[in-house]
Amino acid sequence: MGNRPAGVTAEGNALVQAALAAARKTGHQPSLTTSSTDSNLPISLGIPAITIGGGGRSDNAHSLDEWFEPEGAWRGPQTVLLTILNYDAI
């Protein structure tokens, strides 16, 4: 259980654009979705925030049938680092 107020960081926001560019460079097909994550709190306070996938494949999150396949998981940390570098360069 968590208290996660609703909110969104606009697609045109520099942080979102930095993350999309980083995802493409690391071989991802990025998509923008909404979800309940720890990013909700800073967003509700007016602080731009995003949640980036960690790489690999998974399904059935938060259930007894949850699974994770780590193939390509290295892309997650590289995407995070590249997002930071892209955002810093703006």
Sequence and secondary structure as in RCSB ss.txt:
>XXXX:A:sequence
MGNRPAGVTAEGNALVQAALAAARKTGHQPSLTTSSTDSNLPISLGIPAITIGGGGRSDNAHSLDEWFEPEGAWR
GPQTVLLTILNYDAI
>XXXX:A:secstr
          TTSHHHHHHHHHHHHTT          TTHHHHHTT        SSEEESTTSTT EEE TTTTH
HHHHHHHHHHHHHT 
